[in-house]
Amino acid sequence: MNETGNWREQFVAFDEDGLVRLTRAAERVARTLGAGTSGPRSARSPGELHDLVGALEICPFEGVALDEVVAELGEVVWANGVVPSDPACVAHLHPPTLLPAVVSELAIAATNQSMDSWDQAPVATEVELRLMAWLAELVGFPTGASGVMTSGGTASNGLALTLARSWAAKQLGVDVLQSGLPAEATRWRILCSDQAHFSIQRAAAQLGLGRDAVVSVATDASGALDVAALDVAMGELERQELTTIAIVATAGTTDLGAIDPLATVAERARRVGAWFHVDAAVAGAFLLSPRLAPRLTGAELADSVTIDFHKLWWQPFNASALVVSDVERFDLLRVRSNYLDRGDELEGVVNLVGRSLDTSRRFDAAKVVASLRTLGRRTFAEMLEYLVDLATYAGERVARNPRLELVATPSAVTCVFYARDASDDEVREVQLRLLARGEAVLGRTVIEHRAALKFTLMNPLMTSSDVERLIELVTNELDTLSAERP
Ligand SMILES: Cc1ncc(COP(=O)(O)O)c(C=O)c1O
């Protein structure tokens, strides 16, 4: 046996030598990040990137010095990434990240707490529980409400609908985790707007209900769920003797940022005994702002709420949460195991695996807490309000531009618009050309069967001149395309 420990230096250590190695390597990595990148992405083509990465020998027989690997990754990888902090990187809900969160990532990785069981994460469990209790209180849930961190909005929505499905089965006296779906499940339906995130459909598919179980309700011009259409849909389901097991409202739709009328939808859900889930992945952060929070009135009536910290809380991926109003509901999910969630622990121990669809799980709560404490609620609120105002400004500029047509007055941080007198193909061409040249990473979507472009304003360091420059880039490209027409 080789006990010489030749590999000792490859591990993180917290003695003096270990700390020197760690900080030196961290500094080297940090220095590679600013080098070589200008603009929202490099102008390298998919083929060039493929070849560049293809030339990396993933696992040489003899390892390479860390300094060399760091430099290589800097040149090949980091210099060719997208740059969410660039003002022309506005395609998606993809934020620049906060310093306290990024340095906490180092601690999260170096200490590697695992959130599945208390014995792998004793104080980390307390931190996550404290953050979840705070978040539940922010939503307006009753005392004792709590939640769990997940890898993203898709996972949080999936977890919510998993609970809703188990809850519906429980009403029939069926333990769905034990015996599978009851025969009645073919008649179960989930209602949401036609602008709800596709993860709702995906969850229905994974839960064995099928995507056909999701009934889409029409939205109004702003992109928010139309209550009259909801009432018609519910009436129709009742006539067909179908059971609404869940109603999902969205607070901040992906494209238009619209917020459904939460309190009204809550009332409809209560009337039919359905689980009420609010997907506040996007606009959940509004709860931090006294000016914006009233837009989420009604979220406190939900059974569960999704909030993505890796969107408008400027956290690195992964960081999302599902909070539930009644923490006992997590019991609907529990699968005990001999080695983890044994049920015979020390007094006061919580094993978070009992709330999660994951087993091993990162201590993402640490970076969120570090960010909240460092910036404080006032700065979060000011940054959010600034971005909402910036999106409003973008909407006004677009509305005044003769080449463009605003789809809807911005509701949150997105500004979505059509190009006048341009075909869908030309709109696609504008987005793809700017992306290929590395000049702008724009969003492109379809609203009312027509191609539209989207600015998603996630960066509080962006200015009104950045917005004007983006509009200019788009209109110049449209002009070029018009000139190219035969
Ligand atoms: C409204 C909404 N819900 C859920 C999600 C999914 O979030 P994630 O990408 O974190 O899985 C998104 C993503 O954009 C979203 O816009």
The ligand as an SDF file (V2000), in Angstrom:
LIG
                    3D

 16 16  0  0  0  0  0  0  0  0999 V2000
  -41.6460   31.2710  -14.7550 C   0  0  0  0  0  0  0  0  0  0  0  0
  -40.5360   30.2740  -14.7370 C   0  0  0  0  0  0  0  0  0  0  0  0
  -40.6630   29.1710  -13.9750 N   0  0  0  0  0  0  0  0  0  0  0  0
  -39.7060   28.2250  -13.9420 C   0  0  0  0  0  0  0  0  0  0  0  0
  -38.5550   28.3620  -14.6730 C   0  0  0  0  0  0  0  0  0  0  0  0
  -37.5250   27.2830  -14.6450 C   0  0  0  0  0  0  0  0  0  0  0  0
  -36.4300   27.6940  -13.9390 O   0  0  0  0  0  0  0  0  0  0  0  0
  -35.0400   26.9170  -13.9910 P   0  0  0  0  0  0  0  0  0  0  0  0
  -34.4270   27.3040  -15.3010 O   0  0  0  0  0  0  0  0  0  0  0  0
  -34.3300   27.4520  -12.8160 O   0  0  0  0  0  0  0  0  0  0  0  0
  -35.3210   25.4650  -13.9060 O   0  0  0  0  0  0  0  0  0  0  0  0
  -38.3810   29.4960  -15.4700 C   0  0  0  0  0  0  0  0  0  0  0  0
  -37.1530   29.6450  -16.2630 C   0  0  0  0  0  0  0  0  0  0  0  0
  -36.9480   30.5990  -16.9430 O   0  0  0  0  0  0  0  0  0  0  0  0
  -39.3930   30.4790  -15.4970 C   0  0  0  0  0  0  0  0  0  0  0  0
  -39.2770   31.5580  -16.2780 O   0  0  0  0  0  0  0  0  0  0  0  0
  1  2  1  0
  2  3  1  0
  2 15  2  0
  3  4  2  0
  4  5  1  0
  5  6  1  0
  5 12  2  0
  6  7  1  0
  7  8  1  0
  8  9  2  0
  8 10  1  0
  8 11  1  0
 12 13  1  0
 12 15  1  0
 13 14  2  0
 15 16  1  0
M  END
$$$$
